[in-house]
Amino acid sequence: MFFQNLTKKLTTLGISPLGCLLVVGAVSCAVLFGKSSTRSSNPSHPKTETTSSNWFKLSQMGNPRLIESLAKKEQLEKDLTSFYPIVSSKVAIAFPGEDDMASPLNLSVILTLAKETSLTPPLLLSITEYLCSSLPGLTREHISLSDNLGNLYMPTSITINSLLIHGLENYLGKLFPKEHFALAYHLRESKPTLQLTLNQSYLSHLSKEESEKIITHTSQYLYQNYHDSYDIVIETIPFARLQNRKPLISKVLIGIMILIISLTIVALSSFYLAKHAYERVSPEPKKIKRGINISKLIEIIQKESPEKIALILSYLDPTKAEELLSKLPEDLKQQVLKYKL
């Protein structure tokens, strides 16, 4: 049925059905011939793949070495979460290629840390030692560590001095507020120096006995533990005054006061504008005094029927109604009086 309707439509358009079939067949043959020619024209040489440096591709799932590296990657990511404050980690391993075995092993790690935390030098050293022991041939120079905030940590910058400073700062932080002391390491030719600077303004707020006691305890601790390897220098100078951080309650009170003052200003200005606007308005409405043109009114109502004129006069003041009635023509006046009565 479909082909019969199609044949009828082609005939009405003046197109021969046989010619249309021949055209469709020729186009189909041309398309098929074109596809076969393009396939035969392509060379049978194998497609060369460009390897992206030394990083493994997930498409090479048949490579036993890749499977081993993926298993090692998952194990490292799981083990790194045992270090606090690491929440999760992503590890990428670059093994040396088969053609270039002399290239070093590289490791890149992105750590997700807990909120408001960072990697301390001891923790960074522990993570670095763990990674080096887990992957034979890996050195600190070829480890890249970063966190989810974009901070980059260089394991090669970890030294005994940085660990020493960090440990001393943690201990002194229990004796002094962190903003009231400064610890520095100075490398000398003969013997390195540890310099502790205390805030004289902070010590002056303490009692004399308490101040002497805390300074004596600090000196004894430094000399007993570090005097053999370092020269100890302790000095007190006034630090620059820090800006007082306003507590949350004061900030809330200041905000409430600003809001109350703003509302008061808005209320007073609204009251002032309303008062002046009210004073400009007269207490008694102005009466519209306008005289009535009797002749014009008579000219208008004369065009109406006597019944309607009588109805209009009944709503007017009696004196005005009598005046209008007297001005009407005599015949119209008599007709209006009939309805008025």
N, C-alpha and C positions, 0 to 999 in steps of 0.2 A: 504493500500500500504506500509506503514511504517513497519507494523508487518510482511508482506511478505518478505520485504528486510532484516529485522532483522533475520527472520527464516533462510533465505538462507545463511546469513553470519555466523550464529551459526553453521549451518550444514557443511559449508566449513571448519570451524575451528575444527570440530569433537565434538561439544558440542550439547547435546540433548536439544531441546527447552523445553520439558516437565521437564527435570531435572533442567534447569535454573529457571523455574517458581517455582518449589518446593523450591529451595534454597532461592529465593527472599521472598517467603511466610514465610519460617521459620525465616529468619532474621527479618522481620517485626513483627512477633509475639513475638520474643524475646525482641525487642525494646519496644513494647507496654507493655509487662509483666513487664519489668524492671522499666518503669515509674510508673506503678500502684503500684508496690511493694515499691518503694521509698516514694510514697505519703502516703501509709498505715503505713510505718515504722516510719514516723515523729510523735512525740507525739502531742496530741491535746491540750497541755497546752498553755495558751496565752503567747505571746512573751513579755518578760520583757523589758522595755525601761529604759535606764539609763538617768536620768535627769542631765543636765549640770548645776550644782550648782543652783543658784537662777535666772539665766537669762532665760527669756521666749523664747520659740520656736515658730517660725512663723507657724509651722504645727498645732498649737492648736488654729485654727481660731474660733472654737465653744465656746471658753472660754470667757464669758462676761468680766472678769477681764482683760484679755489680750487685748480685743478691747478697753477697757477704757484706758489702759496704752499706747496703740498705738496712741489713740487720744490725750492723754496728751503729748506724745513725739512730735507729729507734732506741737502742740500748742507751746511747749517750744522752739522748733527749729525756729519757726516763730517769736516768741517774742524776742529771743536773738539777732536777726538781727537789732532790733531797737536800740541797744547799739552801738555807734560808738567806734572803727572802725571795728566791726564784720561784715563780708560780708556774711558768712553762718555758720551753726553749725550742728553738729551731736550729738544726745542725746541717751544714753542707760540707761534704768531704770531697777533696780533689786529690785522687791518687795519681801518681806519675803514670804517663802513658807507656804503652808497650814499646814504642819506638824511642822514647826518651826516658829511660829509667833513672837517669842522673838527676832529673828535676825533683825538687823536694815535695814532700807531702804538705798540703795546705788544708786548713780547717777554718771555717767561718761559723760563728755562733751568735745568734740573736736571742737575748734573754728577756723575758717578761717578768718584771719585778713587782713586788707588792707595792701598794700605794705609799708614797712619801718615803721611799727607801732608795738606797744606792749601794753599789759594790764598794766595800772597804778594801784597802790593800791586803790585809790577811786573807779575806775571803777570795779576792782575785788571785792571790798566790795559790790558795788551796785548789781553786778550779783549774788553774793552769797546770799544776802538778798532776791533778787527776787526768786531765786530757792527754798530757804527755805520756803518762803511764799506761793509758788505755790504748793509744795508737803508737806502736813501735815506729821509730823513725821521725816522729813529730817533735818539733822544737818550738820554743816560745816565740821565736822570730816569725814563725809561719802560722800563728794563731791570731785570729781577728775576733775580738769580743765587742759586742754592742748591746744596748738595751732598747726597750720599746719606746723610749723617749728620744732616741737618737744620739745618746751619749756613747762615745767610742772609748774603750779601755784598751790600753797597750800593755800586754803582759811583760814586754821587755823593759818597761819603765819601773817595774817593781824591784826595789833594792832593799837591802837590810836597813838602810837609813830611813826609808819611807815607812817600813814596818815598825821601826823603833819610834819614830815620831808619832805614828798613829797609836801605838800602845801607850806611850807617855801621855798623849792628849786624853785618852780615855781615862787614865788614872787621875790626872790632874783635874779632869772635869768633875770628879767626885768631891774635890776639895774647893774648887773655885768655879763660879759661873763661867761658861765658855767665852763670854764677851769680855772677861776681866783678866785674861792671861793670854800670852803668845809664846809659842815654843818654836825655836829655830835651830837649824843645824848648819854649822860653818866648817868647811873643810880647810884645814891648815896643813902646812908642810910637816910639822912635827907631830901634832896631835889634833884631831878634830874637836870642835867645841860645841857643847850643848848650851844654848842660851835661853833662859826662862825670864820673861818680862811680865811683871805683875802690875796691875792697875793700882796706883797709889790712892786714887780717889775712893776706890772700893775698900781698901784696907783702912782708910781713915774713918769710915763709917762703923768699923768694928771696934770693939773695946781693945785697949792696949794689950791686955793679957791674951785675948783670943787671937789678935793679929800676930803677936810674937810666937804663939804656940803653933799656928798654922804655917808660918814661914820656917820655923825650926823643923817641923815635921817634914816639910817639902825638901829642905836642904839635906836632912839626914837620909831621906829616901834616895835622892839623886846621887849623893856621894857614896852611899853604900853599894848601889847597883851599877853605877856607870862611871865612877871616878877612875877606874883602872884603864878604861879605853877612851874616855873623853874628858876634856876640861869643862868643868861646870861653872857657869856664870849665871848669877841670879841678881836681877836689878828691879827696882820699882820706879816707875814713872807715871805721871797722870795721863790717862788715856783721853782721847777726845770724847766729849760728852755725847752719849747716845740719845737719840730722840725717844722720848717716853711713848711707849705704845699704849694708846688709850684702850681701856678694857671695853668689853662689849656693852656693859650696862651704860657707861657714859655715852657711847655712840648712840644707843637707843634713846637715851634721855635727850641728847642734842637733836636727834631727828624728830622726836615728839615736840620739842620746843619750837623748832623751825616750822613744823606743820601747824601748831597752834597760832604762831605769829602770822603765818600766811593766811589762815582762815579768818583771823581777827581783822587783818587789813582788807580782805575781800568783803567782810561783813560791814565794816565802817564805810568803805567806799560805796557799797550798795545802798546803805542807809542815807548817806549824803546825797546821792543822785536821786533817790526816791523822794527825799524831803524837798529838794529844789523843784522837782517835777510837780509835786503836790501844791507847792506854794504858787506856781504859775497858773494853776487851774483855779478859776473863780468858783467860790462856793455856791453861788446861785447861777443856774444856767441862763445864758443870755436868751431873752425873749425875742423872737423874730417879729418885728413890727413892720407890717406891710399892709398898706391900704388895699381895699377891695374895689376894683373897678366895676361899679354897678352897671354901667352901660354895656360894657364888654360881656358881663355875666348874663345880662338880659338877652343880648344878641345870641349868646350860645344856647340858653335854655329855650328860646323861642322855637328852635328847630326840633325840640322834643315834643312828645305827646302831652296833652293836658294831664293825663294820669301820672306820668313820670314827673312833670313839673310840680304837681301837688305833693308827690312823695319827697322831692328835693326840698321843698319849702318846709315840710314838716320836721326836717332835721336841722333847720337853721334857727337862729335866734328869732323870737317873735317880731321884734322891731325890724330886723333885717328882712324877714319874710314879708312883712306888710309893705316895706319900702319896695321890694322887688315886685310884689303883686301889683302895686299901684302903677308901676312903670310899664306893665304889660299892656298890650292892646286890649280894647274893651271886650271884643268877642272871645279872645283867648282867656281873658281874665274871668269871664262868666263860666266858661267850661272848667277852668281850674277850681273855681269856687264850688262847683258841683261835687267834684271829687274830694275837695278839702272838707266840706261839710259831712 
